Amino acid sequence: MERNVDVAIIGAGTAGLSALSRVRRHTDNWVLINGGELGTTCARVGCMPSKAAIQVAEDFHRRHIFDRHGIEGASGLSMAVADAMEHVRDMRDVFVDKVLSSSTDEMGDELIEGYARFIEPNLLEVDGQRIRAAKAVIIATGSRPIVPDAWHAFGDRVMTTDDLFEQENLPESIAVIGLGVIGLEMGQSLHRMGVEVTGFDALETIGGLHDPAVNTAAVGLFGKEFPIHLGQAAEVTEEDGKLRVTAGEHSVLVDKVLAAMGRTPNLDRLGLEALGVQLDARGMPEYDPHTMQVGQLPIFIAGDVTADRPILHEAGHAGRIAGYNAVADKVQAFKRKTPLVITFCDPNIAMVGARLDELDPETTAIGEMNFGPLGRALIMGKNRGVLRIYADRADGRLRGAAMVGPKGENLAHLLAWCIEAGFSVFDVLKMPFYHPTIEEGVQGALYDLRGKVDLKVDFPEVELME
């Protein structure tokens, strides 16, 4: 027997739940299908437990500057790692419960727990039950950490963020392989919690950076906390009950490995061959990122499963687009938000708008500010890093930015809003900047940028009265 619905949503993560918020405005006849644990990747194993661990590690790390502030006794402080990890799990459970209580807890037979696969473009099968979607199917199955097949032989000595936060205690030593957002955040936090950390990445960059000046500053800063080896792929072998991690001339013997080499879309169980569309090497169908529609089919795809902008607010936005179009009479294209990526290491790494390697160097001006002499940063003991802002050389319109520096999460938002609004360097310089604040770093970079654009404005800090 077939169950007939208007819309079937596969995946109860951020994208799927956001899609549902739009779908249920137009129909009560829907199903939400989910394989695996409920509660979203962000709340259960991603954004939230990682930030709880980062906060614990940063608070403990601050003891190193107590002496200069006249605060005595820092050398006597210690961390009860088991208690710290329990706190991280407690915080995680709060966020997971919040997600569940506002989404799936109150669902009846609309929620189907199991793994769906396509029989036809609008026909699904879940554990022997068939579901036909009259209007559309939304694919929002998320992603999972990448672990090379050969490493599975090492058992629980190779971890990912799926099991890192479940550790009641931490190992004495660990190799973090992959220094993107996840690897850099967790590598620094583990180091600050007392683990001997060594970082590896096959790339020459860390934190996803594409600006060479910001990357050089970031590598220098984080390399002072724990060893970082870049530019060569790491290999893992077993030695005397431990793991030997080798990359070129660099080798270290560790208790465990944290695999942080990215995530792969959860596509393999879906049977997408039944859609009759071409799939790429990853098994991904071609789709329109402004409508989220797969070809001309009544199928929409959203969230981390696309491997494009795998960030919570982007997953939510894409999910809402997919949900809107799934029940609309006519598929509509929507503008995507200004790119905004934040790595919550200390200092923060952030990228906003267009990447430097996406811009024409002949028509692009760059303003720069070093956080070293910034007064507020000096007072905070966080005067490290650099901010670079990109603009069109002709008229000063802001295009993007990259930074490693204090309160980068806040500065990045300000710059993203300015780019989204279409502001120029002169528009932003008319805004008020309070003293002393970290935001003065933006002002300094803008002053530097102002002198590098072709358009000249004599007094850009004020606006004439009409």
PyMOL commands that set and color helices and strands:
alter all, ss='L'
color gray80, all
select helices_A, chain A and resi 14-23+41-45+47-65+67-69+74-76+81-101+149-157+161-164+181-192+212-223+272-275+304-306+312-327+356-358+375-380+408-420+425-429+440-450
alter helices_A, ss='H'
color red, helices_A
select strands_A, chain A and resi 2-10+30-34+111-113+116-120+123-126+129-139+143-145+158-159+173-177+196-201+228-230+235-239+242-247+250-254+256-259+263-265+299-301+340-343+348-353+364-370+386-392+398-405
alter strands_A, ss='S'
color yellow, strands_A
deselect
rebuild
show_as cartoon
